[in-house]
Amino acid sequence: MPDKPCCSYTSPTGNKCQETDMGSGFCFWHDSKFDKSGLDLTQKLERYAKKGGLLEGLQLQRANLSGLNLIKQDDEEGYDLSYCNFYRANLTGAHLFNNKIANASLMKANLHSASLHYCDLKNTNLLGIKLNDSRIDNIELGDQLLQEAAAFKARKNKQHDEARDLFEQSEEIYRNLRKASEHQGLFELAGNFTYKELRMRHAQYRKGSTKQITSSFIDMLCGYGEKPENVIRFSLSLIICCAFCYFLFGVSYQDSVMQLSFENSFQSNLSALLNSFYFSVVTFTTLGYGDITPIGFSRLIAAIEAFCGSFSLALFVVVFVKRMTR
């Protein structure tokens, strides 16, 4: 008896499937044309995984995988489900701890009450995924989502409509992840997803528009309320810039003007610069000791710095407390 032909599927990593060809060139698991809609494949897939079958590239669109348990006990590396297609699959209550599901599709899959703890989801399509009560702490998404990377590439190629659509999809995915994180009490993770969600919204604005400029300023100022370190950087930058302005335009100290002058010695100019920094800090914090006072154009700069300083200090308290209470 001649041996039955094997499945012709070979994964992008070079692994070959050894299952029997069903006549289409592929086995049951890797045949994308075989309609698995509603088929209860939970136990069958678990047995296939335990016997060492190739799990890369599985075609499980719309399959019923409710309660699936794919956890490798006492193994640092989980199952490799890369390149799988779980489009609209029912993965309710699935246990997928520490599995690699990279370069795959979970588009519109139902993962209600599923465990994705420590899963590698890099370059996976997560659009429309249902994550109600799902465990998503410590998931690995990579630097960019699948749609996000494609959006930047499209924008680079001046395909603006396609890029805007992909950025919108990325925003939806990050919003979905943010809501799931908040529901689980993972507020630090939710903060990261909030920032990325708003960055994707920012990318959809027309370049040079009022919305785009406003969004850029808010991001620079406080990272959309998620980055207190941005407030510190903005504050230090403002203090330094204003200090040099005071040094150039001059301030009054004990009936004399301190400012840059090439006629003065290096020590005098250095003293004027240091006093300008001191005055800038005092003005920013609105302490107002009164020993140094602005003159001429420095008055306008001092008024702007005092206003921005009061606002920045209040903003830092709000953003910092928001971060710490998480």
C-alpha angles and dihedrals in degrees: 000000000000116000115261113253116259128232111278095218115125118179121229087253090060100255115142126213115236097194122118119275110246092208097273094082092261138076124246092269098048100038106108092188095058106098108232095171110150094352111147100232101155100109093034092055092046090054091046091052094047093052090055102257119167106268097183116105098012113172104217104149112166092353121150106242098156113162093009111174113203104158123137107217117220092002125118091208121057129206119305108236095163119151092017121146113223096163108167090345118158105240096159110159092000118162107219100155115169094353124145111237097164126151088013137119125249091161110159091347117155108237097164109162090355125143116236093162110156092355119157106230099164115153091000124141106245098168113140094000114161111227104169108156090349120148108237104158115135095012115157115229100163124227094304139018120247092254092041093057091045090050094055090047091050091048090050088054089049092246091140100168092051091045092051091051092050092047088052090052090049090051090052092050093049090047090052091049091046092053091047090050093049091049090055094045093249092139098161090053089045089054091054091049091047090056092048091046091055091044089057090050089050090053090058094060119100112259111261095014122135091249092051094049093046092048092050091051093050090048091050092045102048110345091254089306094306102092118060089175088068090059090052092050091048091049094049091046091051093048092050095046093048091047091057090047091054088047091053100040098033140236131224122248123172094340092310131100120239114202144119112297126166088207091064125080123261090254092054093050091046090051090050091050094050091048088050089056090048091050091047092054092046091049094046092052090042091232092136103192091177097222091112121036131188122246133195115341090358088074092066091047091049092050092051092046093049091051093046090045094055091047094046094050091051091045092050091053091051095046094042094049090046090054096044097047088060 
